[in-house]
């Protein structure tokens, strides 16, 4: 982002919201039209959409980061009982 990040994000954010509202098949034509007037913005939106698509495909927002993880004591071998105060023995 060439401008101040906050200023640029306020510009990009509006367009990102708009393109995310489109059906996936309509995004590329929309970006192509934008590219004719603002190639840098279109490139930035393509990058953000690729990151968005990768996160969606990975299921990042659909699962808990703790699934399959166990909460263990400092020794690492026993689960903490429900209601246990961290830092107490």
C-alpha positions, -999 to 999 in steps of 0.1 A, spaced: 0 0 0 16 32 -12 -5 56 9 -9 56 46 -22 21 54 -54 35 71 -62 58 43 -56 31 16 -75 5 36 -106 28 38 -105 30 0 -98 -7 -6 -123 -19 20 -152 -4 2 -143 -21 -31 -135 -54 -13 -169 -54 3 -185 -48 -31 -167 -75 -49 -173 -101 -21 -210 -95 -25 -208 -107 -61 -212 -143 -70 -177 -158 -76 -183 -161 -114 -190 -124 -117 -159 -112 -98 -133 -115 -126 -154 -94 -151 -160 -68 -124 -122 -67 -116 -114 -64 -154 -136 -34 -156 -120 -18 -126 -86 -26 -139 -92 -3 -169 -95 27 -145 -73 16 -115 -49 -13 -123 -32 -10 -88 -65 -13 -70 -77 -42 -91 -43 -61 -84 -47 -54 -47 -82 -67 -47 -72 -99 -66 -46 -105 -40 -71 -100 -11 -96 -123 -29 -70 -150 -33 -63 -148 4 -100 -149 12 -106 -179 -10 -76 -197 5 -90 -191 40 -124 -203 30 -110 -234 13 -90 -243 44 -120 -241 67 -102 -216 88 -134 -199 101 -154 -231 104 -135 -248 131 -121 -241 165 -83 -238 168 -86 -260 199 -102 -290 182 -79 -319 189 -58 -300 213 -57 -307 250 -53 -282 277 -24 -296 298 -8 -287 331 26 -270 331 42 -305 331 23 -312 299 10 -346 309 -24 -340 326 -55 -322 316 -66 -293 337 -99 -299 355 -128 -277 347 -128 -248 371 -90 -250 378 -74 -216 384 -44 -211 362 -13 -205 382 -26 -224 413 -14 -258 423 
